[in-house]
């Protein structure tokens, strides 16, 4: 079924005018078609990047230190951390006589009674619910005897603990439409109707459609002369299901799964536009989708104060890691920018 936006006439023009920018009269008849129950694949232009699951390449359960360099540890925001051990890989499976562990963090000495950063009896450091302000350098001082007869040895191990989050990922689509003259109010009416239909299409998947931009341009065609075309760019993103009325516990409720289903519905919607127009006996409507112009790209964005840096964080290459001192991210970009005035982790301003 096709929804008509604006006034209609029984016999629409065969092609849209390419003259002055005067508003279209009562002959305006754009076609925006509802998605049928079944459909084929859409003519998607290109897929720049597919989503990939975030995974850490290091041991995610227990992390050992090094006497040569600080070891990076990544803890998902608001989650429990892996066990950060106060031993090296060599000492991990070695008997230690009378070991003594003492941890210091950004705010001073850590004690076993701490509710957010727990030190176990074996010297492991565990964060219960990690916050970005807890990011920083943590040092463990280890004293032990290799054997009962040998003197006490001292060891100092440094860890840099970072908060990280999953990127705010979404699909960005661009489609082109033959349009009414660029100053016509019917283009605006058409955009609103198209957004409404797309939004309803993905609503049950807890996804939302957002208009990024809509621009009308006059395009010179080799044989058809000047044409008015609407460049329509929108995004489909996952809504946080924890904030919804229905808790999401099933595997299919993962954001990437729901986004993939939404993408397929949108692709089917646009191929259906082509099918409907191909079956029309009368001339084309004033505004209609141009076959083959749908393009899609996968976009990653980080929250302010976080950024993606494969060189700095090779063990968490697709994570949005909290910005280190000396950097900041003021908006939802993907990189922490340099700022010598920034002295904290997770800076959102350069001051």
JOZI-V33259 format. One record per backbone hydrogen bond with DSSP energy under -1.0 kcal/mol. CO is the residue of the C=O (numbers start at 0). NH is the residue of the N-H. Records with the same first field share a line. If there is no record, write none. Layout:
# JOZI-V33259
CO->NH  NH
This chain:
# JOZI-V33259
0->33
2->31
24->27
31->2
41->43
45->295
60->82
62->84
70->159
72->161
74->163
75->78
78->129
82->62
83->124
86->64
87->91
90->93
96->144
99->142
101->140
102->109
103->138
104->107
107->104
110->113
115->127
117->125
119->122
123->119
124->83
125->117
126->80
129->77
130->133
131->134
135->160
137->158
138->103
139->156
140->101
141->154
142->99
143->152
144->96
152->143
154->141
156->139
157->70
158->137
159->72
160->135
161->74
162->321
163->76
164->319
166->168
169->298
170->235
171->296
172->233
173->294
174->231
175->289
176->229
177->287
180->183
184->188
185->189
186->190
187->191
188->192
189->193
190->194
191->195
192->196
193->197
194->198
195->199
196->200
197->201
201->204  206
202->205
205->238
207->236
209->234
212->232
214->230
216->228
218->226
224->220
226->218
227->178
228->216
229->176
230->214
231->174
232->211  212
233->172
234->209
235->170
236->207
239->242
249->252
250->253
253->257
254->258
255->259
256->260
257->261
258->262
259->263
260->264
261->265
262->266
263->267
264->268
265->269
266->270
267->271
268->272
269->273
270->274
271->275
272->276
273->277
276->279
286->30
287->177
289->292
293->44
294->173
296->171
298->169
300->167
302->305
304->322
306->320
308->312
312->315
314->56
315->318
318->320
319->164
320->306
322->345
323->326
325->338
327->336
328->304
330->332
332->301
333->307
336->327
338->341
341->325
346->328
